[in-house]
Amino acid sequence: MIPPQEKYLHRARFFCVSLGLGAVCLGLMAQSSPRENKSPSSFKNLQVLKDVAPDQIIPAMQFVSASLGVECEFCHVRNAFEKDDKEAKRTARQMMKMMLAINAQSLQTPRAVTCYTCHRGSVRPVSVPMMESTSPYIGEAKDAGNGSERQNDNLPTAEEVLEKYTHALGSTSAVEGVTTRLESGTATFGQGPAFPVDILTKAPDKQIMTIHLPAGDNITAFDGQKGWFSAPGGPIREIHKADLEGARLDADLHLAADLKKLFTSFKVVRNERLNDRDTVLLFASNSSGPSLELYFDTGSGLLIREVRFGLSPLGLNPTQIDFDDYKNFDGVMVAQHRVISRPNRIVNIQLLRVTQNAPVDDAKFARP
């Protein structure tokens, strides 16, 4: 039995939060060194996903893990992922074939049916309707106009929502005037102990987060083009392609001012009660990169939740970031409390210190 302290350290070690504010990277999938990750030979004994691009294998495994509520070792042999010793792995291959065939032959559309359609976080498919439900994700632009918008909600326009958000933060000039931000505080994984955390961001798109664990530092970084992460005792690994666009969003200090440049389509979907607050849901999309579901407080105009989606061959991997406890620093409101969630994974960050516009060398973000 794993002692409680060790259980949370284990979880923290392999819970890679891409840049502290976004996508979660599951490690331990590839049997390779970091520089081999883009080679098809990095993944051994691929059968169903053998024609999938190498940088999509990890997102696919993340999706399976989230859909069934399991960890890697449910299907895989530890440190020998290519082995077929476990019945669950053989079953998973058959289920993938069935799912892909249904989408291609019966529905003629990808991701209409996924692992989660039946499993809903359970190893065994869910066959009885649940009593409690929440509003489903939109996830893709084709779903944003499916009739969920209610005319009697007296919804604001997308332009009004974005203008109110920028004004709530301070102003466009105040937001764009921030060149660097150094943040420090604590991070917890679920109900575990708190660990010191430092987040360093530099405009236009660089960020590095370091969680100081007893066994060593857990580091996640994005240098504007590429991302990497490392855990205590493990090798440095690249952040896969599916999470790079999310990493870029997290590293954008001027995101409120840049949203109109980054996304070509905005739709106000509905009003929604969220965490005892009235919000308006704005859906942002473009022809490439992750779509966003943005929840703004109808009173203050501040962003209180962001949901985005990473593409995988089997379905979309959601990442949810909740923002709270805003405080003014140098004329700009900064959320001091952030909760980053993905299925089966959560990190809770409470900032204690924020410093802006201090000089920062680009070398800070370089991969060792």
C-alpha angles and dihedrals in degrees: 000000000000114000112242094248092050091047092060093042089053091050093047093048094058098033104095112188108200103237093334095275105062151015123027119227119210108213130200097053102108121064092214148085118266093260092053095057095098094052117093088224089066089082116055130206096013111170114156095027097038093118094048118107110262093241089058096057096080093048088050091053090047089055093051091048092051095044095052098032093236139124128239095270093062088081104011135066108238112256090000103069093160093065121103096208096123124076090213091065093052090048091049090057091054091048091051091052091050093048094048091048093051092051095045101039106028106026102024092214134093121246095009087122119028140167088271093055089078106016102048093188095318130111089225117055114260109243102167121070113251120240094220124055141165132209110285123241118261092213100164134049093241089065097049094083100039096123098275091120112096117210094209091063090083089224122197121236121262089247091056092049093051094045091050090050094052091047091049091055091051110269139311091265092049092050093046090046092069109096101169137011126197114193130180134177139105135309127202130189109218109307095338131115123293121256128194114260133191124193121190120188129180127186134280099023118326127116140160128185124194124191110194107220125181090249094048142289125320104209131188121179144174121194098191094272110033136027133210140177138192135190129201110285094005136101126262110265133191121245106245122245096256091067101040096087090050089050089053091053092050091051094051107104089185097049095130090057094039100051093094090052095048099045129046099193130049127179129180102220108180149318113264138183107235125177091340091308131109111240141174119223117223119189117207124189144158138180093274138027130030122325118230135221106201122191115199126191105247091215105044098022091226123139111253101169137023123187122185136169135227118209122238132167090252102042147307120306110215125214119190125194120188119199126201144145097053117195132182116250117177092335096313126101113232126189107235094187121058130169116196115197139182126162108294092000133084136164123189116204123193114185119214101175133029125185123180137198096013114146113266126186116229088227088076089075098045120116112250 
